[in-house]
Amino acid sequence: MKILVTGAAGFIGSHVSNTLLSQGHDVVGVDNINDYYDTALKYDRLKWLGDFPFEQVDISDQAKLHLVFQQHQPEKVVHLAAQAGVRYSIENPHAYITSNIIGFQNILEESRLQNIKHLVYASSSSVYGNNEKIPFSTDDEVDHPISTYAATKKSNELMAHVYSHLYGLPTTGLRFFTVYGPWGRPDMSPFLFADAIYNDKPLKLFNNGHHKRDFTFIDDIVSGIIGVMAHIPAPCEQSGARYKIYNIGNNKPVELIDYVRLFEEIIGKEAKKEMLGPQPGDVHETYADISDISADVGYAPKTELKEGLRQFIRWYQSYYNL
């Protein structure tokens, strides 16, 4: 099958592409290689993937994206390209509107024109805001986002429903819960914590380390995405649209202070902790109810946090020659 993966030079996108290529699929990668973080890491991910069709295109450029769809004619799309990061969305909200709203609209339209069999796209656990009901369920109300990033992801879900309803485009949104692992993003906690510990820098712990996160290892995320790709959603009761939203997490939240202790144990060195108050836009706890995706596609996360962090640290040490 020919599958277009947007964000193919990104963290999740590169792992999804790698798995699809290993399964014998024809993968077309799309990424704009922007400088939100070190582009060398993005190019190294592409080297890791080897030789496959790749287009350096910004999804907000409708004309260029249209040419990609016309030239490669994919059957399915895994849309993972986005401007990521909760805190950066507070500083630069316009970047999120360009990539996550305009870019996503272009993906929807090209998928409609190409008669894509299934569009699977990245949403986020951030849409839940400070939801007080635990664990988070896709049946929960998510109309009170607390960051521009979260608002754009909620908007994506609404936009996808419109295209499923009006044009019969099957869409599935995945609300990712704190993904980590080898080839991860430098702005996320595994990189930040490892860098602080190895280089004797203060490790900033917001909310005094009492935030809880449902950390999900990248291999488990990829297995969920691959399973969902093969599962065309049934018509939903309200509108008849082939539209679905799933949580995809580990179903085991961990307090950040305990997360740091695992880093210290694996690396064999104590962190210099700097306890700080809450950060604007941060949610207090994330905890995924994964019953729907488990029932529909057999999703079952297998990687315990300690083992996942060991794999990340091994990769980090190798990549940075530590």
C-alpha positions in Angstrom: 0.0 0.0 0.0 1.2 3.5 -0.7 1.1 5.6 2.4 1.9 9.3 2.8 3.4 10.2 6.2 3.6 13.9 7.0 6.2 15.0 9.6 8.3 12.1 8.4 11.5 13.7 9.7 9.9 14.2 13.1 10.0 12.0 16.2 6.8 10.0 15.8 6.7 10.3 12.0 10.2 8.8 11.5 9.3 5.8 13.7 6.0 5.3 11.9 7.8 5.5 8.5 10.5 3.1 9.6 7.9 0.5 10.7 5.8 0.9 7.5 8.9 0.6 5.3 10.0 -2.5 7.2 6.6 -4.0 6.5 7.0 -3.5 2.8 4.7 -0.5 2.2 5.5 2.2 -0.2 6.0 5.3 2.0 6.2 8.9 0.9 7.5 11.2 3.5 6.7 14.9 3.7 8.3 17.4 6.1 9.3 21.1 6.0 12.4 20.6 8.2 11.7 23.8 10.1 14.1 25.1 12.8 11.8 24.8 15.8 14.6 22.6 17.1 18.0 21.5 15.7 17.5 20.4 12.0 20.5 18.2 12.2 18.5 15.7 14.3 15.7 15.8 11.6 18.2 15.1 8.8 19.8 12.3 10.9 16.4 10.7 11.3 16.0 10.7 7.5 19.5 9.1 7.2 18.3 6.4 9.7 15.3 5.7 7.5 17.4 5.2 4.4 16.4 5.8 0.8 12.7 6.4 0.2 10.6 9.1 -1.5 10.8 12.3 0.5 9.4 15.7 -0.3 10.6 18.8 1.7 7.3 20.6 1.6 5.4 22.8 4.1 1.8 21.6 4.4 0.6 25.2 4.7 1.7 25.6 1.0 -1.4 24.3 -0.7 0.0 24.4 -4.3 3.1 22.3 -3.4 1.1 19.9 -1.3 -1.3 19.4 -4.1 1.6 18.4 -6.4 2.8 15.9 -3.9 -0.6 14.2 -3.7 -1.0 14.3 -7.5 2.5 12.9 -8.2 2.5 10.1 -5.6 -1.3 9.3 -5.3 -1.2 7.7 -1.8 -4.0 5.4 -0.7 -3.8 6.4 3.0 -2.4 9.3 4.9 -0.8 9.4 8.4 -0.7 13.1 9.2 1.8 13.8 12.0 3.2 17.2 10.8 2.4 20.0 13.2 3.8 22.8 15.2 4.3 21.1 18.5 4.9 22.4 22.0 2.5 23.8 24.6 4.9 26.5 26.0 6.0 27.7 22.6 2.4 28.3 21.6 2.1 30.9 24.3 5.1 32.8 22.8 4.3 32.3 19.1 0.6 31.4 18.5 0.7 32.4 14.8 3.0 29.5 14.0 0.3 27.1 15.3 -2.5 28.7 13.2 -0.3 28.4 10.0 0.7 24.8 10.5 -2.0 23.2 12.6 -5.1 25.0 11.1 -4.2 26.1 7.6 -1.9 23.1 7.1 -4.5 20.6 8.4 -7.2 22.1 6.1 -4.9 21.5 3.1 -4.3 17.9 4.2 -8.1 17.4 4.5 -8.8 18.9 1.1 -6.1 17.0 -0.7 -7.2 13.8 1.0 -10.8 14.5 -0.3 -9.6 15.2 -3.8 -7.4 12.0 -3.8 -10.2 9.8 -2.4 -7.9 8.7 0.5 -9.2 5.5 2.0 -8.3 6.6 5.6 -6.8 9.7 7.1 -5.2 9.1 10.5 -4.0 12.3 12.2 -2.4 13.4 15.4 -4.4 15.1 18.1 -3.2 15.5 21.6 -4.0 14.8 25.3 -3.7 18.6 25.7 -7.3 19.0 24.5 -8.5 17.8 27.9 -7.1 20.9 29.6 -7.4 20.6 33.4 -10.0 18.0 33.2 -10.8 16.8 36.7 -12.3 13.5 35.8 -9.6 10.7 35.8 -8.8 8.9 33.6 -9.4 11.0 30.5 -12.1 9.5 28.3 -12.9 10.5 24.7 -16.5 10.9 26.0 -15.4 13.8 28.2 -16.1 17.4 27.3 -13.1 19.2 25.9 -14.3 22.7 25.3 -11.9 24.5 27.6 -8.3 24.2 26.2 -5.6 26.2 28.1 -3.1 26.7 25.3 -3.2 27.7 21.7 -1.6 24.4 20.8 -4.5 22.5 22.5 -7.1 24.7 20.8 -5.6 23.9 17.4 -5.7 20.2 18.1 -9.4 20.4 19.2 -10.0 22.4 16.0 -8.5 19.6 13.9 -10.9 17.1 15.4 -13.9 19.3 14.5 -12.5 20.0 11.0 -12.0 16.3 10.4 -15.6 15.5 11.4 -16.8 18.0 8.8 -14.9 16.3 6.1 -16.0 12.8 7.2 -19.6 14.0 7.3 -19.8 16.1 4.1 -17.4 14.1 1.9 -17.3 10.6 3.3 -13.6 10.9 4.1 -12.8 8.3 6.9 -10.8 10.0 9.6 -9.3 8.9 12.9 -7.7 11.3 15.4 -5.3 10.1 18.0 -4.9 11.9 21.2 -1.2 11.2 22.1 -0.2 11.1 25.7 3.5 12.2 26.4 5.4 10.2 23.9 9.1 9.5 24.6 11.9 7.3 23.3 14.9 7.2 20.9 15.1 10.0 18.3 12.8 12.1 20.5 12.4 15.9 20.5 15.0 18.0 22.3 12.2 20.2 23.8 10.7 17.3 25.6 11.4 16.1 29.1 13.7 13.1 28.4 16.2 15.3 26.5 15.9 18.2 28.9 16.4 15.9 32.0 19.2 13.9 30.5 21.0 17.1 29.4 20.7 18.6 32.8 21.9 15.6 34.7 24.9 14.8 32.3 26.0 18.5 32.3 25.4 19.4 36.0 22.7 22.0 35.0 19.7 22.8 37.2 16.8 20.6 36.3 13.6 22.7 36.3 10.6 21.0 37.9 7.5 23.0 37.5 4.7 22.6 40.0 7.5 21.4 42.3 7.6 18.1 40.4 4.0 17.2 41.3 2.6 17.1 37.8 1.6 13.6 36.6 2.1 12.4 33.1 1.0 9.3 31.2 4.4 8.6 29.6 4.0 6.4 26.5 6.9 4.7 24.8 7.3 5.3 21.0 7.1 1.6 20.1 3.7 1.4 21.7 2.5 4.5 20.0 3.6 3.1 16.6 1.9 -0.2 17.2 -1.3 1.8 17.9 -1.0 3.9 14.8 -0.4 0.9 12.6 -3.5 -0.9 14.1 -5.7 2.1 13.7 -4.6 2.6 10.0 -6.1 -0.8 9.1 -9.3 -0.1 11.0 -11.7 2.1 9.1 -14.1 3.7 11.6 -17.7 2.6 11.6 -20.4 5.4 11.0 -20.9 7.3 14.2 -24.4 7.3 15.7 -24.9 11.1 15.7 -24.0 12.0 12.1 -23.3 8.7 10.2 -19.8 10.0 9.5 -16.9 7.5 9.4 -15.1 9.4 12.2 -13.4 8.3 15.4 -11.2 9.7 18.2 -9.0 7.5 20.3 -6.7 8.1 23.3 -3.3 6.5 22.8 -1.4 6.3 26.1 0.2 4.0 28.6 -2.7 4.2 31.1 -0.2 4.6 34.0 0.5 8.2 35.1 3.7 8.9 37.0 4.6 12.0 39.1 7.5 14.0 37.6 9.6 13.7 40.8 9.5 9.9 40.5 10.3 10.2 36.8 13.4 12.1 37.7 14.4 9.4 40.2 14.3 6.9 37.4 16.7 9.1 35.3 19.0 9.3 38.3 19.0 5.6 38.8 19.6 4.7 35.1 22.3 7.4 34.6 23.9 6.8 38.0 24.0 10.5 39.0 21.9 12.8 41.1 20.1 15.7 39.4 20.4 19.3 40.6 16.7 20.0 41.0 15.2 23.5 40.8 11.7 23.5 42.2 9.4 26.0 40.5 5.7 26.9 40.5 3.2 26.0 37.9 3.9 27.0 34.3 1.1 28.7 32.2 -0.6 26.3 29.8 0.6 23.1 31.7 -2.1 20.6 32.7 -1.8 19.1 36.2 -2.2 15.5 35.2 -2.7 13.3 32.1 -4.1 9.8 32.3 -5.5 8.0 29.2 -8.5 5.8 29.2 -7.5 3.4 26.4 -10.5 1.0 26.6 -11.9 2.1 23.1 -8.6 1.6 21.1 -7.9 -1.6 23.0 -11.3 -3.0 22.2 -11.3 -1.9 18.5 -7.7 -2.7 17.4 -6.2 -4.7 20.3 -3.9 -1.8 21.4 -2.0 -2.9 24.5 1.1 -0.9 25.6 3.9 -3.2 26.6 6.9 -1.0 27.6 7.3 -0.2 31.3 8.6 3.4 31.9 11.9 2.2 33.4 12.7 0.0 30.4 11.6 2.7 27.9 13.9 5.3 29.6 16.8 2.8 29.5 16.3 2.5 25.7 16.2 6.3 25.4 19.3 6.8 27.5 21.2 4.2 25.5 20.3 6.0 22.3 21.1 9.4 23.8 24.5 8.2 24.9 25.3 6.8 21.5 23.9 9.8 19.5 25.9 12.3 21.5 29.0 10.1 22.0 28.8 10.2 25.8 
